[in-house]
Amino acid sequence: MSRTVNRMKSLMSSRSTVQAPSQDDIRRSLVALLSHELRTPLTLVIGGYGLLTDVITKDASKEALSYLEIINQGIARLERLFDEVSLYTEFDQQLR
C-alpha cells in the first residue's frame, strides 16, 4: 500500500508543475492503481487455490472441500469486483 501512496504522490507532484490535478484525475488514478495493486495478489491466491485443490481433492474430507468452495466463491466475487472496476475505468476514460 505504501508503494501505491508513493506512486500517487509522484503522479501528483509531476502534474503540479504544469497544473494541479483535479479531484477526478486523482480519483481515476487511485482507482487504476488500487485495481492493479490488488489484482496481483489475487492472481497469486488463484494460483495457490489451483495448486491446493490439485493436492487436496484426492483425499479431502467434506469439510475441507467446503472450505475450498468458500475460497473459490471469494475469488469469484473479487474477480467480478475487479471486472466492474475495470469496466468503470474504461467507461470513465471514454467520457473524457
C-alpha positions in Angstrom: 0.0 0.0 0.0 2.9 2.4 0.7 4.1 1.8 -2.8 0.7 2.9 -4.1 0.8 6.0 -2.0 4.3 6.9 -3.2 3.2 6.4 -6.8 0.2 8.7 -6.2 2.5 11.4 -4.6 4.8 11.1 -7.6 1.9 11.5 -10.0 0.6 14.5 -8.1 4.0 16.2 -7.9 4.8 15.7 -11.6 1.5 17.2 -12.5 1.7 20.1 -10.0 4.5 21.8 -12.0 2.2 22.0 -15.0 -1.2 22.3 -13.3 -2.8 20.9 -10.2 -4.6 17.6 -10.8 -8.3 17.7 -10.5 -10.1 15.6 -7.9 -11.4 13.5 -10.8 -7.8 12.9 -12.1 -6.8 11.8 -8.6 -9.8 9.5 -8.2 -9.2 7.9 -11.6 -5.5 7.4 -10.8 -6.3 6.0 -7.4 -8.8 3.5 -8.8 -6.5 2.4 -11.5 -3.5 1.9 -9.1 -5.6 0.1 -6.5 -7.1 -2.2 -9.1 -3.6 -3.1 -10.3 -2.1 -3.4 -6.8 -4.9 -5.7 -5.6 -5.2 -7.8 -8.8 -1.6 -9.0 -8.4 -2.1 -10.7 -5.0 -5.5 -12.1 -6.2 -3.6 -13.8 -9.1 -1.4 -15.4 -6.5 -4.4 -16.5 -4.5 -6.0 -18.0 -7.6 -2.7 -19.9 -8.4 -2.4 -21.2 -4.8 -6.0 -22.3 -4.8 -5.4 -24.2 -8.0 -2.4 -26.0 -6.6 -4.2 -26.7 -3.3 -7.2 -28.2 -5.0 -5.0 -30.4 -7.1 -3.4 -31.8 -3.9 -6.3 -31.9 -1.5 -9.3 -33.0 -3.6 -8.0 -36.5 -4.0 -8.3 -37.4 -0.3 -10.2 -34.5 1.1 -13.0 -34.6 3.7 -16.3 -33.0 3.0 -15.3 -30.2 5.4 -12.1 -29.5 3.5 -14.0 -29.4 0.2 -16.5 -27.0 1.7 -13.6 -24.7 2.7 -12.2 -24.9 -0.8 -15.6 -23.9 -2.1 -15.7 -20.9 0.2 -12.3 -19.8 -1.1 -13.5 -20.3 -4.7 -16.6 -18.2 -4.1 -14.5 -15.4 -2.6 -12.1 -15.5 -5.6 -15.1 -15.3 -8.0 -16.5 -12.3 -6.0 -13.2 -10.4 -6.1 -12.8 -11.2 -9.8 -16.3 -9.7 -10.5 -15.4 -6.7 -8.5 -12.2 -6.1 -10.4 -14.0 -6.6 -13.7 -16.6 -4.0 -12.6 -13.8 -1.5 -11.6 -12.1 -2.1 -14.9 -15.3 -1.5 -16.9 -16.0 1.6 -14.9 -12.5 2.9 -15.6 -12.8 2.2 -19.3 -16.2 3.9 -19.4 -15.0 6.9 -17.4 -12.0 7.3 -19.8 -14.3 7.3 -22.8 -16.3 10.1 -21.3 -13.2 12.3 -21.0 
